[in-house]
Amino acid sequence: MFENIDEKTLAEWRQYLISGTNLRLRKIFKEKRISRATTEFGVDLINTFYTGDKFHKVVENTPVPVFSIGAEKLNTDLDVLKKAYNSVSQGAREIIFGRNMFMAKDPIRPVKALNEVMNGGVKPEKAAEKYNLE
């Protein structure tokens, strides 16, 4: 059935396998080991927890792009911006934030600030000030 499909079409049909890490496993094993082991199953991307100052070790130990997830609800919009900035500064390819954006009092302002931090090279404190965020 698929023998007559050219390489370009196959590339267009490509499905990406994304893996997230499990909280129970995270308590047992180090995050960097979980991310590395998961890539051996053939995943194309890893979305994982931001592990603080040592997050770069997770990224360095993982041979596929790493995305940092927002996970827990943070106290302030500035905390969210800092987490995004720090994740990418330590090598995350991108961030995946849900509740920290959608549960904000006024999601438009934090999203605009996050866009400036991620795509405009603006420091979190400056973006928070510009959009009057806490």
Backbone as numpy.savetxt, mean C-alpha at the origin, in Angstrom:
# Nx Ny Nz CAx CAy CAz Cx Cy Cz
-8.49 -24.55 -28.13 -9.30 -23.36 -28.13 -8.44 -22.09 -28.13
-7.36 -22.07 -27.36 -6.55 -20.87 -27.24 -5.29 -20.90 -28.11
-5.12 -21.91 -28.91 -3.88 -22.05 -29.68 -3.64 -20.94 -30.71
-4.67 -20.23 -31.14 -4.52 -19.19 -32.15 -4.47 -17.77 -31.57
-4.32 -17.66 -30.29 -4.29 -16.34 -29.65 -2.85 -15.85 -29.61
-2.65 -14.62 -30.08 -1.30 -14.06 -30.13 -0.86 -13.55 -28.76
0.44 -13.27 -28.61 1.02 -12.83 -27.34 0.41 -11.52 -26.84
0.11 -10.60 -27.75 -0.46 -9.32 -27.35 -1.81 -9.51 -26.66
-2.64 -10.36 -27.24 -3.96 -10.64 -26.66 -3.82 -11.31 -25.31
-2.89 -12.25 -25.22 -2.66 -12.91 -23.94 -2.23 -11.90 -22.87
-1.38 -10.97 -23.26 -0.92 -9.94 -22.32 -2.09 -9.07 -21.87
-3.01 -8.77 -22.77 -4.18 -7.95 -22.42 -5.11 -8.70 -21.48
-5.14 -10.00 -21.59 -6.03 -10.80 -20.75 -5.40 -11.13 -19.39
-4.16 -10.80 -19.23 -3.42 -11.17 -18.02 -4.17 -10.77 -16.76
-4.30 -11.68 -15.86 -4.90 -11.42 -14.55 -3.78 -11.35 -13.52
-3.85 -10.39 -12.64 -2.83 -10.24 -11.62 -3.28 -10.93 -10.34
-2.35 -11.59 -9.71 -2.61 -12.26 -8.45 -2.04 -11.39 -7.33
-2.92 -10.91 -6.47 -2.53 -10.05 -5.37 -2.74 -10.81 -4.08
-1.77 -10.72 -3.20 -1.88 -11.41 -1.93 -1.79 -10.43 -0.78
-2.62 -10.66 0.20 -2.53 -9.92 1.45 -2.05 -10.86 2.54
-1.49 -10.31 3.57 -1.00 -11.17 4.65 -2.08 -11.36 5.69
-2.02 -12.46 6.37 -3.01 -12.87 7.34 -2.59 -12.40 8.73
-3.52 -11.82 9.48 -3.20 -11.32 10.81 -2.70 -12.41 11.75
-3.26 -13.60 11.65 -2.81 -14.68 12.53 -1.38 -15.08 12.20
-1.08 -15.18 10.91 0.29 -15.51 10.52 1.25 -14.41 10.94
0.78 -13.18 10.87 1.62 -12.03 11.21 2.09 -12.11 12.66
1.26 -12.66 13.54 1.64 -12.79 14.94 2.69 -13.89 15.13
2.69 -14.86 14.23 3.60 -15.98 14.37 4.94 -15.71 13.66
4.86 -15.21 12.45 6.06 -15.00 11.65 6.30 -13.53 11.42
7.52 -13.19 11.09 7.83 -11.81 10.75 7.19 -11.46 9.41
6.73 -10.23 9.29 6.05 -9.76 8.08 6.91 -9.99 6.83
8.20 -9.73 6.93 9.05 -9.87 5.74 9.13 -11.32 5.28
9.08 -12.26 6.20 9.11 -13.67 5.81 7.82 -14.08 5.13
6.70 -13.57 5.65 5.41 -13.90 5.05 5.34 -13.35 3.63
5.74 -12.09 3.45 5.69 -11.48 2.12 6.58 -12.22 1.14
7.76 -12.58 1.57 8.69 -13.31 0.70 8.12 -14.67 0.33
7.65 -15.40 1.32 7.11 -16.74 1.07 5.91 -16.69 0.14
5.09 -15.68 0.29 3.89 -15.55 -0.55 4.27 -15.38 -2.01
5.36 -14.70 -2.30 5.77 -14.51 -3.70 6.16 -15.83 -4.35
6.56 -16.78 -3.55 6.94 -18.08 -4.11 5.74 -18.85 -4.63
4.54 -18.40 -4.31 3.33 -18.99 -4.86 2.95 -18.34 -6.19
3.75 -17.35 -6.63 3.52 -16.74 -7.92 2.71 -15.46 -7.92
2.56 -14.81 -6.78 1.78 -13.57 -6.76 2.54 -12.45 -7.47
1.80 -11.50 -8.00 2.37 -10.37 -8.73 2.55 -9.14 -7.85
1.75 -9.03 -6.80 1.79 -7.89 -5.89 1.52 -8.39 -4.48
2.07 -7.68 -3.51 1.79 -7.97 -2.11 1.18 -6.72 -1.50
0.04 -6.86 -0.83 -0.45 -5.75 -0.01 -0.28 -6.19 1.42
0.43 -5.38 2.18 0.81 -5.80 3.51 0.77 -4.66 4.51
0.96 -4.99 5.76 0.91 -4.01 6.84 2.17 -3.16 6.85
2.00 -1.89 7.15 3.15 -1.01 7.37 3.72 -1.37 8.74
5.00 -1.68 8.77 5.62 -2.18 10.00 6.51 -1.15 10.68
6.30 0.12 10.36 7.08 1.18 11.01 8.44 1.39 10.38
9.40 1.76 11.23 10.73 2.13 10.74 11.47 1.03 10.00
11.03 -0.20 10.16 11.71 -1.31 9.49 10.95 -1.83 8.27
9.99 -1.05 7.79 9.18 -1.47 6.64 10.06 -1.71 5.41
11.14 -0.94 5.27 12.02 -1.12 4.12 12.57 -2.54 4.04
12.68 -3.23 5.19 13.17 -4.62 5.17 12.16 -5.55 4.52
10.88 -5.28 4.72 9.84 -6.06 4.04 9.96 -5.85 2.53
10.10 -4.59 2.12 10.19 -4.26 0.69 11.44 -4.89 0.07
12.57 -4.76 0.74 13.84 -5.30 0.23 13.80 -6.82 0.12
13.04 -7.47 0.98 12.98 -8.93 1.02 11.92 -9.51 0.08
11.16 -8.65 -0.58 10.05 -9.10 -1.42 10.33 -8.75 -2.88
10.42 -9.76 -3.76 10.80 -9.51 -5.15 9.69 -9.01 -6.07
8.53 -8.70 -5.53 7.44 -8.13 -6.32 7.03 -6.80 -5.68
6.29 -5.95 -6.39 5.87 -4.68 -5.80 5.08 -4.88 -4.50
5.37 -4.02 -3.54 4.71 -4.07 -2.23 3.81 -2.84 -2.09
2.58 -3.08 -1.69 1.62 -2.01 -1.40 1.38 -2.01 0.10
1.37 -0.85 0.70 1.10 -0.73 2.13 -0.39 -0.48 2.33
-0.97 -1.21 3.30 -2.40 -1.03 3.57 -2.60 -0.14 4.79
-3.74 0.52 4.83 -4.05 1.41 5.94 -4.35 0.66 7.22
-5.02 -0.47 7.10 -5.39 -1.33 8.23 -6.20 -0.58 9.28
-5.64 -0.37 10.45 -6.41 0.21 11.56 -6.81 1.66 11.29
-7.91 2.07 11.91 -8.36 3.46 11.82 -7.40 4.32 12.64
-6.79 5.29 11.99 -5.84 6.18 12.67 -6.57 7.35 13.31
-5.93 7.99 14.28 -6.58 9.03 15.07 -6.82 10.33 14.31
-5.88 10.72 13.45 -6.03 12.00 12.75 -5.73 11.83 11.27
-6.19 12.79 10.50 -5.88 12.78 9.06 -4.38 12.95 8.84
-3.73 13.72 9.69 -2.28 13.89 9.58 -1.57 12.55 9.78
-2.05 11.73 10.71 -1.47 10.39 10.91 -1.58 9.55 9.63
-2.70 9.68 8.95 -2.91 8.95 7.69 -1.91 9.42 6.64
-1.75 10.72 6.51 -0.81 11.27 5.53 0.62 10.84 5.85
0.97 10.84 7.12 2.32 10.42 7.52 2.55 8.94 7.22
1.54 8.12 7.48 1.68 6.69 7.21 1.90 6.44 5.72
1.14 7.13 4.88 1.30 7.01 3.43 2.69 7.47 3.01
3.10 8.63 3.49 4.41 9.19 3.14 5.53 8.26 3.58
5.47 7.77 4.81 6.51 6.89 5.33 6.55 5.55 4.60
5.39 5.03 4.24 5.33 3.76 3.50 6.06 3.87 2.17
5.74 4.92 1.43 6.34 5.10 0.10 7.82 5.49 0.23
8.14 6.27 1.25 9.54 6.64 1.47 10.42 5.42 1.73
9.81 4.37 2.29 10.57 3.16 2.57 10.44 2.10 1.48
9.83 2.47 0.36 9.85 1.57 -0.79 8.53 1.00 -1.25
7.43 1.25 -0.53 6.14 0.75 -1.01 5.85 1.37 -2.37
5.32 0.58 -3.27 5.00 1.08 -4.60 3.80 2.03 -4.54
2.85 1.69 -3.70 1.63 2.49 -3.52 1.04 2.16 -2.16
-0.09 2.78 -1.88 -0.81 2.52 -0.65 -2.24 2.12 -0.99
-2.84 1.36 -0.10 -4.25 0.98 -0.26 -4.92 1.35 1.06
-5.64 2.45 1.04 -6.31 2.92 2.25 -7.81 2.90 2.00
-8.56 2.41 2.97 -10.00 2.37 2.87 -10.64 3.23 3.93
-10.83 2.63 5.11 -11.57 3.31 6.18 -10.97 4.65 6.58
-9.66 4.80 6.46 -9.05 6.07 6.84 -9.43 7.21 5.90
-9.89 6.87 4.74 -10.39 7.89 3.82 -11.91 7.97 3.89
-12.58 6.84 3.78 -14.03 6.83 3.69 -14.73 7.21 5.00
-14.06 7.00 6.13 -14.68 7.32 7.41 -14.27 8.71 7.93
-13.53 9.44 7.11 -13.16 10.80 7.50 -14.41 11.67 7.56
-14.37 12.72 8.38 -15.51 13.62 8.51 -15.90 14.23 7.16
-14.89 14.62 6.40 -15.08 15.21 5.07 -14.05 14.56 4.15
-14.37 13.42 3.54 -13.37 12.65 2.79 -12.69 13.41 1.65
-13.32 14.40 1.08 -12.75 15.11 -0.06 -11.41 15.77 0.31
-11.37 16.45 1.43 -10.14 17.15 1.83 -8.98 16.18 2.11
-9.19 15.11 2.89 -8.07 14.17 3.09 -7.61 13.50 1.80
-8.55 13.21 0.90 -8.17 12.59 -0.38 -7.32 13.56 -1.20
-7.71 14.83 -1.24 -6.91 15.82 -1.97 -5.53 15.97 -1.34
-5.46 15.99 -0.01 -4.18 16.09 0.68 -3.32 14.87 0.40
-3.93 13.70 0.44 -3.20 12.46 0.17 -2.65 12.45 -1.26
-3.44 12.94 -2.20 -2.99 13.04 -3.58 -1.75 13.92 -3.69
-1.74 15.02 -2.97 -0.57 15.91 -3.02 0.66 15.26 -2.39
0.45 14.52 -1.32 1.57 13.82 -0.68 2.12 12.73 -1.60
1.22 11.94 -2.19 1.64 10.81 -3.01 2.14 11.21 -4.39
1.51 12.19 -5.00 1.84 12.53 -6.39 2.52 13.88 -6.57
2.46 14.72 -5.55 3.03 16.06 -5.68 4.28 16.29 -4.87
4.71 15.28 -4.12 5.92 15.43 -3.34 5.79 16.38 -2.15
4.56 16.63 -1.71 4.32 17.55 -0.61 4.45 16.78 0.71
5.07 17.38 1.70 5.21 16.76 3.02 3.83 16.69 3.68
3.59 15.66 4.50 2.28 15.49 5.13 1.81 16.71 5.93
2.71 17.32 6.69 2.33 18.46 7.51 1.86 19.64 6.65
2.52 19.85 5.54 2.18 20.95 4.63 0.80 20.70 3.99
0.57 19.45 3.56 -0.72 19.11 2.95 -1.84 19.22 3.97
-1.59 18.77 5.19 -2.61 18.87 6.24 -2.95 20.33 6.54
-1.94 21.17 6.57 -2.16 22.58 6.80 -2.97 23.21 5.67
-2.60 22.89 4.45 -3.28 23.46 3.28 -4.77 23.13 3.27
-5.11 21.89 3.66 -6.50 21.45 3.62 -7.19 21.51 4.98
-6.54 22.17 5.93 -7.10 22.38 7.26 -7.51 21.06 7.93
-6.57 20.11 7.94 -6.81 18.81 8.54 -6.16 18.72 9.92
-6.71 17.90 10.76 -6.15 17.68 12.09 -4.97 16.74 12.02
